């Protein structure tokens, strides 16, 4: 009898979900259903929070703004970090946030992403209005490209001024980490024999540099926005942070897409502390 009642309740819940068409559902790392309030409360207990986005996902970008607002409400020491700004553009970003230059100059001079106005401008506007520090954490793309084309050793040939925008050299890189191993295997036979390893190493340079600038600038609570790959499974940037300080309290959020979001697929379990599951036909921002 109890089993029949349980089956009816589950069926009714599934039917209601199908009828309501939620834009997203939130799960804990083990796939248990959760909610936005729990996500914020758990995130607020930590020093560094990563929001691993899908760059073209409209719900992800809206939620990034909501998470920023709600964490700031809980702790006004909040600072932000963004993969979407490169370290050599920190001065331009600071000048804009401090009201010294117009947005037009940022758009012209700061190598902003093509989807900036739709996806990241609302976060920057909130930071400007509330005087939040925003850290441009990413390595300049020209240096990541150097690593891919010429190897990690090429960074040593840069001028001292250039090295200020990269994590201190030499950078430790562990290509046995699953994320990097998978990248190498996906490269397969494409390009020269070193292409796969150099691609993974260029990614590691990005991860190491973002970790470096997070730690260099962090004073209170820090919220970092990046592509999901950079914090998935607590590798990437998180791995470098832990190497630097294994006592940091780090919390990860990741957006995933599924055809059916009523249950978290096994492949998406454990990729982060909280997982935001979005229908795979959700409107894209570009």
ChimeraX attribute file (.defattr): number of C-alpha atoms within 10 A of each C-alpha:
attribute: neighborCount
match mode: 1-to-1
recipient: residues
	/A:1	6
	/A:2	7
	/A:3	8
	/A:4	9
	/A:5	10
	/A:6	11
	/A:7	12
	/A:8	12
	/A:9	12
	/A:10	12
	/A:11	12
	/A:12	12
	/A:13	13
	/A:14	14
	/A:15	11
	/A:16	11
	/A:17	13
	/A:18	13
	/A:19	9
	/A:20	9
	/A:21	11
	/A:22	12
	/A:23	11
	/A:24	17
	/A:25	18
	/A:26	25
	/A:27	23
	/A:28	21
	/A:29	19
	/A:30	16
	/A:31	17
	/A:32	13
	/A:33	15
	/A:34	15
	/A:35	13
	/A:36	16
	/A:37	10
	/A:38	14
	/A:39	20
	/A:40	17
	/A:41	13
	/A:42	14
	/A:43	23
	/A:44	19
	/A:45	13
	/A:46	16
	/A:47	17
	/A:48	25
	/A:49	24
	/A:50	27
	/A:51	28
	/A:52	26
	/A:53	25
	/A:54	19
	/A:55	18
	/A:56	15
	/A:57	21
	/A:58	18
	/A:59	21
	/A:60	23
	/A:61	22
	/A:62	15
	/A:63	16
	/A:64	20
	/A:65	17
	/A:66	15
	/A:67	18
	/A:68	20
	/A:69	18
	/A:70	14
	/A:71	21
	/A:72	19
	/A:73	11
	/A:74	12
	/A:75	13
	/A:76	14
	/A:77	15
	/A:78	24
	/A:79	25
	/A:80	24
	/A:81	24
	/A:82	21
	/A:83	19
	/A:84	19
	/A:85	21
	/A:86	24
	/A:87	23
	/A:88	19
	/A:89	20
	/A:90	17
	/A:91	12
	/A:92	18
	/A:93	24
	/A:94	17
	/A:95	15
	/A:96	18
	/A:97	23
	/A:98	14
	/A:99	11
	/A:100	10
	/A:101	14
	/A:102	11
	/A:103	15
	/A:104	9
	/A:105	13
	/A:106	16
	/A:107	15
	/A:108	9
	/A:109	12
	/A:110	16
	/A:111	15
	/A:112	16
	/A:113	12
	/A:114	10
	/A:115	13
	/A:116	14
	/A:117	12
	/A:118	13
	/A:119	22
	/A:120	19
	/A:121	14
	/A:122	16
	/A:123	20
	/A:124	21
	/A:125	13
	/A:126	15
	/A:127	20
	/A:128	17
	/A:129	12
	/A:130	13
	/A:131	14
	/A:132	19
	/A:133	22
	/A:134	24
	/A:135	27
	/A:136	27
	/A:137	33
	/A:138	30
	/A:139	27
	/A:140	20
	/A:141	13
	/A:142	9
	/A:143	21
	/A:144	24
	/A:145	15
	/A:146	16
	/A:147	22
	/A:148	21
	/A:149	16
	/A:150	14
	/A:151	18
	/A:152	21
	/A:153	11
	/A:154	13
	/A:155	19
	/A:156	11
	/A:157	9
	/A:158	10
	/A:159	9
	/A:160	9
	/A:161	7
	/A:162	13
	/A:163	16
	/A:164	12
	/A:165	22
	/A:166	25
	/A:167	19
	/A:168	12
	/A:169	12
	/A:170	10
	/A:171	16
	/A:172	13
	/A:173	18
	/A:174	13
	/A:175	16
	/A:176	9
	/A:177	12
	/A:178	12
	/A:179	19
	/A:180	22
	/A:181	15
	/A:182	14
	/A:183	17
	/A:184	20
	/A:185	11
	/A:186	11
	/A:187	15
	/A:188	11
	/A:189	12
	/A:190	10
	/A:191	9
	/A:192	9
	/A:193	11
	/A:194	15
	/A:195	20
	/A:196	22
	/A:197	21
	/A:198	22
	/A:199	21
	/A:200	23
	/A:201	25
	/A:202	23
	/A:203	25
	/A:204	23
	/A:205	26
	/A:206	26
	/A:207	27
	/A:208	27
	/A:209	25
	/A:210	32
	/A:211	23
	/A:212	21
	/A:213	20
	/A:214	25
	/A:215	15
	/A:216	11
	/A:217	17
	/A:218	19
	/A:219	13
	/A:220	13
	/A:221	19
	/A:222	26
	/A:223	27
	/A:224	23
	/A:225	22
	/A:226	22
	/A:227	18
	/A:228	22
	/A:229	19
	/A:230	25
	/A:231	27
	/A:232	23
	/A:233	19
	/A:234	22
	/A:235	19
	/A:236	24
	/A:237	25
	/A:238	25
	/A:239	20
	/A:240	22
	/A:241	23
	/A:242	16
	/A:243	11
	/A:244	13
	/A:245	11
	/A:246	11
	/A:247	9
	/A:248	13
	/A:249	13
	/A:250	19
	/A:251	23
	/A:252	25
	/A:253	24
	/A:254	28
	/A:255	26
	/A:256	22
	/A:257	19
	/A:258	16
	/A:259	11
	/A:260	13
	/A:261	22
	/A:262	20
	/A:263	15
	/A:264	24
	/A:265	14
	/A:266	9
	/A:267	7
	/A:268	20
	/A:269	18
	/A:270	17
	/A:271	24
	/A:272	25
	/A:273	22
	/A:274	30
	/A:275	29
	/A:276	27
	/A:277	26
	/A:278	24
	/A:279	19
	/A:280	14
	/A:281	10
	/A:282	16
	/A:283	11
	/A:284	12
	/A:285	13
	/A:286	11
